[in-house]
Amino acid sequence: MVDVILGLQWGDEGKGKIVDYLANNYDIVARFQGGPNAGHTLIFDGKKYVLHTVPSGIFRENLLNLIGNGVVIDPTTLEKEIDVLKAANVSYQNRLLVSKKAHLILPTHSLLDAASEAAKGKEKIGSTLKGIGPTYMDKTGRNGLRVGDILSPNFREKYDTLRNKHLKLAKLYPEVDFDLKSREEKWFASLETLKSLVTVDGEYYINKAIKAGKKVLAEGAQGSMLDIDFGTYPFVTSSNTISSGVCNGLGIAPSLIGEVIGITKAYCTRVGGGPFPTELFDEAGAELARVGQEFGATTGRPRRCGWIDIPALKYTIMLNGVTQLVITKIDVMNDFDEVKAAVSYRYDGGEHDTLPFDINDKEIIPKYKTYPGWNASLENCSEYDQFPDKARSYVEELETLLEVPITMVSTGPDRKSLIIKNAIVNA
């Protein structure tokens, strides 16, 4: 069976830490979508690591890690991550596998991304400018290059054909500052690192492993509210970030999916443009950002902060078939006198607990429920029963509202700062 870990908000929920924690219960950790726009942060032994393409199980010895066909790969970013692994003395050579059907991000994909975003002006969607969108466009347009192509005798011809197409498209946009020559030199040099990794027919590999009784943990990137079909379109990413994306992104049947573990912060954040009903513009929002150190792991951009959004979470829980929840960063609210949760929306003259068709075109007023803060540190809590009563009440209220068992609560960024609330199913 394949268990799934994914974010239920707009990304940055702390998925990497949870994958790292659970990884020892599995044989394989597999990334199934997204690209270097992901930033999964792990902190242990006093050191911080940010992974963009490599699965978060790589720091667990003897664990296999698969970059699935649904991922788009920038070889230069991957090379930088490999350098970090080398510096940390992580043995990755036979434990990091890459699907041959994963698509490649070319330098000109990043050029198109930058030019397109610049042309939008105030209508920018908040792209990370990593070339993700243009790469997925070429994938669906049947023009893309894949990992398996780099071994083709006419790879350079294929590359030049796609590159020239991109350069023609770029002329439709205002010129942007982009050193293509330098980018290409680094890109082609980094292909040697990619060639040194083990490449596999991912769909055969993963199904054979499952048939042999191996346990697989599928690791999502970004968040469910950024899903290309069901997110806050057009302010979304270019892939399916929900659990159905596991099937396409790894090549497995829906019947093979077991537990779906959804991750949510105890509050809410978003990077870049797009609707955010519970966004705060007051001192509480500034405090969440300051204490939570809310800056994007990939872009470094400050994150917008707000209270937790129950209607949006119920929506993504439904879409994903979430079977258990993990709450992260509850410690950020340790010193708040009160905390809030949006329990419904007001729009179109009524009160709703569902999202409208186009959240961008509606004036949405959240209806909040207020809870007393616990005004105490959770740092020394090693068990859930040691939480202050008010902190437990808040967690249990979320569990009641969301109708899914909360199995873990994260109380800090370190690997060890994780409290088990209920028995973790299948882990």
N, C-alpha and C positions, 0 to 999 in steps of 0.2 A: 504493500500500500504506500501511497504518497500523502504525507501530511503537508499542509501549506501554512506558511506564515506570511501575512501581508498587512499593510497599513490600511486603516479605515478612514483616514482623514486626507489631508493634502500632502502627504509625505512627511518625513522628518519625525516619525513617531517613535523611533528607537528600535527599529526592526533588527539592526545588526547585532545589538547586544543580546536580544532574545534568541536569535539564531545561534549565536556563539554559545549561549548558556545551554540550549537544548541539543546542540550538535552531537555531543557524546552519546546520545541515545539513538543515533542514526548511523548509517554506513555511508550515505552520500548526501551532500548538500548541493542543490541545483538551482541556479538562477534561471528564470524562465522568460523574462522580458526586460525592457528598458536598456539603458546603456550607461555611458559615463556621466549622465545627468544624475545618476544615483550617488548618494554619499552615505555609506553605512559606517558609523563610527563605533569603534570598540576601544575600551579603556581597561587595561589590566597591567599588573606589575608596574604601576606608575607610568605607563607609556600609552600614548594615544595613536590609534591607527584608523585611517579613513580609506575604505575600499569603494571603488567606483564600478568595477567590472568583476573582480574576483569574488566568488561566494564567501560569505562570512564564516564558513566552517574551516577555512584554510589554516587557522591557528591551532586547530585541534589535531594532534598527531594521528597519523594513520587513517584519517578521514578523507574520502574522495570528494572532490569538488568539481562539478560540471557546469560550464557556461553553455546554456542551452541554445537551441536554434532560434528562439524568440528574442534573444539578446542582440543588440547591434554593438559592434566592437570597434573602438578606435585603437589601432595597434600602438600608437604613441602613448596613450593613457595606460594601456595594459602593460607596456614596457616599464613605465614609471612605478606601477604597482609591484611588478616583479622585482624591481630594484629595491623597493622597501622590504619585500619578503627576504631577499638575499641579505640585506643589512641586518635584519632581525634573526638571521640564521634559521629561517623557516625552510624546511625541506618540502619543496613543492613539485619537483620535477615529475614525479610519477603520481602525484595526487591532484594535479590541476589538469582537467580535460576540457577540450573545446569542441563543440559540435561543428562539423564541417558546413552545416547549413546556416550557421549564424552569419548575418550580413556585416559587411565592412563599412565603416565610416571613412570616407575619403576626405582629404583636405578641402576639396571643393564643396563637399557637403557643408562644412563649417562656414565656408565663404557664403554660400547661399543662405544659410541660417542667419548670419550676421546682416547680410544685405536685406533680406526679407523683413527681419525684425526692425531694422533701422527705418525702413520705408513706411512702417505702420505708424510711426510717430506716437501720439497719445493712445493709440489703439493696441500698443504692444501687449503680447500675451504673457510676457515674462519668460521667454525662452532662455535656457542656460547657454545658448549659442555653441553647443557642442556638436551640432550637425545631426542631431537625433531625428528631427522631423523630416528633413530632406532625405535621409537614409531610408526611413520607413516609406516615404513617398516613392522612392525608386524600387523598393521591395514590392509594393503593391502595383507599381507601374511596370514590373517585370524587366527592370533595367539594372538591378543591383548586382554587386559583386559579393561573393561569399567566401568564407574562410577556405573552403576547398578549392577555390579558384586560384589561390596563390601558388599552387603547385602545377597549374596548367602551363604548358609550353608557350601559349600565346597570352599569358596574363597581362603583359605590358600593353598589348594591343587592346585588350578588353578595358584596361584602366584608361588608356588615352581616349577611347571612344566615349566613355562615361564622363571623363574630365572635360572634354570638349563640349559635350552637351551642357554641362553645368556652366561653363564659361559663357555660352550663348545665352543661357537663362539669366545669368548674373547681369547682363547688359540691360535687362528690363528694369533694374533697380538703380537707385543712386549709388555712386561709387563709395566703397567703405575702405578704411585702412586695414589691409590684410596682406601679409607677406607670404604669398603663395609659394614662392620658390623655397623659402626656408622651411615652411610647413611640409612641403613634399619631400625635401631631403631627409628630414627627421622621420617622416612616415615610412619611406622605403627602407631606411636603416632599421626601423623598429620591426619590420616584417621578419627579420632574422630571429628576433625573440619569439614572435608568434610561431614561426616554423619549428622552433626548438621544443615547443609544447606538444603534448600528446593530443592529436586530433582524432575524433571518433565520429561514426555515424550515430549521432546522439539518440535518435528514436529507437534504433536497435539496441544500443548500449543500455539505455535506461530500462527498457522493457525486459531485456534479458536479466538485468540485475534484480528487477522486481520478481520475476519468475523464479529466481534463485533464492528468494526470501530476504533480499536486502531491503533495509528500511531507508526511505528517501524523504528528505525534507526539502520542499520547494520554497525558495526564497524570492519574495516579490520585491519590486523596487517602486519608488514613488508612493502614491496612495490611491485608494479607491475613488476618491472624489476627483482624481485626475484621469480616470479611465476615458479613453477616446470615445466610447459609446455612451457611457452613463455618468460621466463627470460633468463639471460645470463648463460645458462646451461654449465657446471655442477655447476657453482658458484651461486647456487640458494637455496631457502629454500625447504621444503618438502611438501608444500601444494599449493593450488590454491589461490593466493592472489588477483586475479582480480574479477570483479563483478560476473562472472559465479559461483565463489566459494560460493556465498551467498546461491544459491539454494541447493547445496549439504550440506553446512555447517549449514543450519538452517532447511532444509526440506520444502522449499517453491517452488512454480512454477515460472518460468521466467516471466510470465505475471503479477506477483505481484510486480515486481521491478519498482519503479518510478524514482525519481531523482538519478543520480549518481554524487556525489560531489568528484572531484579529487583534491588532495592536492599536491602541489609542492613547494619546496623552490625556492627562487629567484636566487639561484645558485644550486650547486649539491654536494652531499656527498655520500660516500660509506664506510662501515666498512668491514674489512677483505679482502680476496683475490678476484680476478676476474677483468674482463676488465672494464675500465673507460676512454672512449675516451677523455673527456674534463678535466681529472685530471691535476692539476697544481703542479709544483715542484718549483715554484719561490716564490717571496715575496708576491705576490697577494694570492697564495694558503695558505701561512702561516698566512696571515692577516685574511682571511676568517675563518680559524680554530681558531685563537686567539679570534677574536671578537665574533664569533658565538659559542664559547665554545663547539667546536665540539668533544665531547667524547660520546661514546655509553651509552645510559641510562641503558642498561642491563649489558654490559660487562665492561664499562669504557674505552674501547679501543679508541685511537684517530681515528677520521674519516678522510678519504682522502677527499680532497676538490677540486672543479673545477667549471668552468663556467656552466651555465644552458645549457642543451642539448635539442635542439628543435626536431631533428629527433626522439630521444628516447621518448620524451613527446608525439609527434604526434602518435607514435606507441602505447603507453599505453592508450592514449585517445581513439584511435580506438578500442583497445581490450576491454576496459571497457564500451564503449558507454557513455563517460563522458558528462554530460549536463551542468555542471557549475564547475568553477575552483576557488580554493583558493590559493593565493600566500602567503607563510610564510617567515619570517626572512629577509624581504627586508631591515630592519634597519641595518643589518650586513654590508651592502655596503654603509652606509651613508657617509663615509669619503673617498670613492674611487674617484679618478679623472676621471676614466672611467671604464665602466663595459662592459662585452662581453657576447654574446650568440652564441653558435655553431648553425648555420642555415642549414648546410649540412655536408656530409662526403665525403672525397676523398678516394676511394679504387678501386682496380681492374682497374686502369687506367682511371677512370671516376668519375664524381661527382654525389652523390646520396642523396636522402632525406629519404631513407629506411635503415633498419638494414640488414646486410647480414645474411645468415643462421647460421653461427657460428662466432660470433664476436671475439672469442678467436683466431681464425686462420688468421685474417686479420690485416694488418697494416692500421689502420684507422687514417686519418689526418682530424681533424675537420676544417671546414671553418668558421671563426668567423666574426660576425658583431659587430662593436664597437659603444658604446653609451656614451655620456658625463655623468659623475657622477653628483650628485646633491649637494654634499658637505654640507649637512645640516641634522640636527636631525629631525626625524619624531615623536619624543616623545610627543610633544604637539598637534599633529594633531588629531582631533576628527572626522573629516570628510574628505572624499577623496579630495574634492576641496581645502583643505588646504595643500595638498602635494605640494612640489616644482614642478615647471613645468617639470623639467627634470626627476623627479621621476615618474610623471604621464605619461610622454612620454614613459618611459621604460615599465611601466605596460601595456600601451595601445598597444605598439609594440608586447609584448608577446601575448596579446589578439588577435591581427591581425594574427600573425604567427600561433597560435594554433587553431584559428577558433572556440573558445568556450568562452562564456562570463565569465569574472572574476567577481565573486560576492563579495569576501572578500579579504582583504590584511592585514596580521598580521604585526604589527610594533614593537613587543616585546614579551617576554615570558609570561607576566602576562595575566590573563583572560580578563582584560579590554582593552588590547592593540590590538584591532581588529577593522579595518575600513570596513564599508559596502560600497562597490563601486556601486553595482547594487542590485535591489530587489532580495532577496533570494526566489527562487521558492519553493512553498509548505512548507515553514518553518516559 
